[in-house]
Amino acid sequence: MPVFEYKGKTVAGRQVQGERKAKSKAEVERFLRQNKILANQISKKPSEIKFKFGTGIKKIDISRFTRQFSTMIGAGLPMVQCLEILANQMESLEFRKIANKIKEDVQSGSTLSEALGKHKKVFDDLYVNMVEAGEIGGALDTILIRLANYREKADRLARKVKGALVYPTVVAVVATGVTFAMLAFIVPTFAQMFGGMGAELPAPTKVVLGVSNFLRSNLLTMVIFIVAAIISFRFAMKNPNFAYKFDQFKLRMPMMGDLIRKNSISRFTRTLATLLSSGVSILDALEITAKTSGNLVVQKAIRKSMLSIAEGETITQPLKESGVFPPMVTQMISVGEKTGGLDDMLAKIADFYDEEVDAAVAALTSVIEPVLMVVMGGVIGAILIAMYLPMFDIVGKIS
């Protein structure tokens, strides 16, 4: 459907402009008349070719939107006015369009949760269900505050994990690039020089020259192989069995596995605690938590817990059997179930594991950085020594 741009004035004389999807210009004119806008200009917007990856909206923008929305709702501002204010101050053009669409849907009689549910890529099931619970219970401002707190804590934890891995990744990429440059461009220069000498080369030098020749001769083949491997892996991850095995492998990885496990437990307990405290039923809360768990092993354990509850049992036993959750976590959840304070107990576990993730990130960073420096320094040093060995032999013979 084409998009039309319009400019005009309201009855009060205020200048307005905007865009609207319509089948024809006449349809836009009818819309403006219904909204008491005198049109000065209506033109069809030229079609654009856009290449976009993902939603183009950052998680921090959604968190900021939620916090500001909760503040304005708590202050007693009408919902439509809140959405209009938020839309106008958005830096992201894509997010601004979505906020305007939500405002239009709410104006048309939809509930806020229904309007948010039309944009699943931005507002996930957890977000929509919590808002719906707030609307039903008449405590939307409280729910939005809880949702803002949840998103901010989750975002902060994700930033810590990503931030800790940035420096080692940069070091590894730079060192790999330097090693490749040496093998592809510098080593061949030495090879020409050694070839003119006609002397027998040491074994380390022959190995380095062989690696250099292989890289130069098979560079295109290697690039094609790497691209094919990445594409094959992405296709394989669509297979549930392969994806499950890979998630199991991630949990068993040295050092990284411990961090992934703690991060998964923190996310599971924080999400479930937030949903339960917001009035979402236990089965719905577990279903949403399973979808947002980020690990298929954890997801399988949660779904088993749902079956356990449906049969009148507790959620603790399936979590024990998964092998992901430590005894302390399952025992605390069991106590929370028996005392009727499961949401509070889950929140305490989440706070504890947030600190555990911080400690794991610090430990991982302190180990990875020196190991990377030693390994990459050793590789580059070995190449340099291998290239200088023939010169040492020649100097020794001359002496």
C-alpha positions, 0 to 999 in steps of 0.5 A, spaced: 500 500 500 502 506 498 504 512 503 502 519 502 505 525 506 501 531 508 501 538 511 495 542 513 492 546 519 488 544 525 481 548 527 486 551 532 491 553 527 496 549 529 501 546 523 501 539 522 504 534 518 505 526 517 505 520 513 499 515 512 498 509 508 492 509 503 489 506 497 488 513 494 489 520 495 482 521 496 482 516 502 487 521 505 483 527 504 477 523 508 482 521 513 484 528 514 477 531 514 475 526 519 480 529 524 478 536 522 485 538 519 485 542 513 490 539 508 495 544 504 499 539 501 498 531 499 503 527 495 505 520 494 511 518 498 517 515 493 518 508 494 525 507 498 529 501 497 532 499 504 537 494 507 535 493 514 538 487 519 534 486 525 529 491 528 534 497 528 532 498 535 537 498 541 535 494 547 537 500 551 532 504 547 526 499 549 528 500 556 528 507 556 521 507 553 519 503 559 522 507 564 519 514 561 512 511 560 512 508 567 514 515 570 508 519 566 503 513 567 504 514 574 504 521 574 497 521 571 498 523 564 493 520 559 496 514 555 495 517 548 498 523 551 504 519 554 505 515 547 505 521 543 510 525 548 514 518 547 514 518 540 516 525 539 522 525 543 525 518 540 531 518 536 530 512 533 526 513 527 524 506 526 522 506 534 518 513 533 514 510 527 512 504 532 510 508 538 506 512 533 502 506 530 501 504 538 498 510 539 493 510 533 491 503 535 490 505 542 486 511 540 482 506 535 480 502 542 485 497 542 488 495 549 495 497 550 497 490 550 494 488 544 497 494 540 504 492 543 503 485 541 503 487 534 510 489 534 513 482 537 520 483 534 520 489 539 516 487 545 516 480 546 511 475 550 514 477 557 513 485 555 506 484 552 503 479 558 506 483 563 502 489 560 496 485 560 496 483 567 497 490 569 491 492 565 487 487 568 489 488 575 488 496 574 496 496 576 499 498 569 504 503 573 506 498 578 507 493 572 511 498 568 516 500 573 517 492 575 518 491 567 523 497 567 527 495 573 527 488 569 529 490 563 535 495 566 538 489 570 537 484 564 541 490 559 546 491 565 548 484 565 548 483 558 553 489 557 557 487 562 558 480 559 559 483 552 564 488 555 568 483 558 569 479 551 570 486 547 578 487 549 580 479 548 576 479 541 579 485 539 586 482 541 585 476 538 583 479 531 588 484 531 593 478 532 590 474 527 591 479 522 598 481 523 600 473 523 596 473 516 600 479 514 606 476 516 605 470 512 602 472 506 607 478 505 613 479 509 615 471 509 615 471 501 620 476 501 625 472 506 623 466 501 626 470 495 632 472 499 633 465 502 632 462 495 638 466 492 643 463 497 642 456 495 643 454 502 640 448 506 634 451 510 633 449 518 626 445 519 622 451 522 624 456 517 621 450 512 615 449 516 613 457 516 615 457 508 610 451 507 605 455 511 606 461 507 606 458 500 599 454 502 596 460 505 597 464 498 596 458 494 589 456 497 587 463 500 580 463 495 579 456 497 579 457 505 575 463 504 570 459 501 570 454 506 569 459 512 563 462 508 560 455 507 562 452 514 558 459 517 552 458 512 552 450 514 552 451 521 546 456 521 542 451 517 544 446 522 542 450 528 535 450 525 535 443 527 532 442 534 537 436 535 543 439 533 541 446 537 540 442 543 546 438 543 550 445 541 547 448 547 549 442 552 556 443 549 556 451 551 554 449 558 560 444 558 565 449 555 571 450 560 570 457 563 565 460 558 560 454 560 560 456 567 559 463 565 553 461 560 550 457 566 550 462 571 547 467 566 542 462 564 540 461 571 540 469 573 535 470 566 530 464 568 529 466 575 529 474 574 524 473 568 520 468 572 520 472 579 518 478 575 512 475 571 509 472 578 510 478 582 506 481 576 500 477 577 501 472 571 499 465 572 505 460 574 503 456 567 503 462 563 509 465 566 513 458 565 511 458 558 514 465 557 520 464 561 521 458 557 521 462 550 526 467 553 531 462 556 536 463 551 538 456 552 534 449 549 537 445 555 534 450 560 528 451 556 527 443 556 527 443 564 522 449 564 517 445 559 518 439 564 516 443 570 510 445 566 508 438 565 510 437 573 505 442 575 499 440 570 500 433 574 499 436 581 507 436 582 512 441 584 517 445 579 523 443 583 524 435 580 525 437 573 530 443 574 534 438 578 534 433 573 536 438 568 543 438 571 543 446 569 541 448 576 545 447 582 542 444 589 542 451 592 537 454 587 533 448 587 532 447 594 531 455 595 525 454 589 522 448 593 522 453 599 519 458 596 513 453 593 512 451 600 512 458 603 508 461 598 513 466 596 516 463 590 517 470 587 521 473 592 525 467 593 526 467 585 528 475 586 533 473 591 536 467 587 537 472 581 540 478 585 545 472 588 547 470 581 547 477 578 553 478 583 556 471 581 556 473 573 560 479 575 565 475 579 565 470 573 566 475 568 572 478 572 575 471 572 574 470 565 577 476 563 583 475 567 585 469 564 583 470 557 587 476 556 594 474 558 593 467 555 591 470 548 597 475 549 602 469 550 599 465 545 599 470 539 606 473 542 608 466 541 606 465 534 609 471 532 615 470 535 616 463 532 615 466 525 620 471 526 625 466 529 624 461 524 626 467 519 632 469 522 635 462 523 638 461 516 641 468 517 644 466 524 647 460 520 650 464 515 653 469 520 656 462 524 659 459 517 662 466 515 665 467 522 
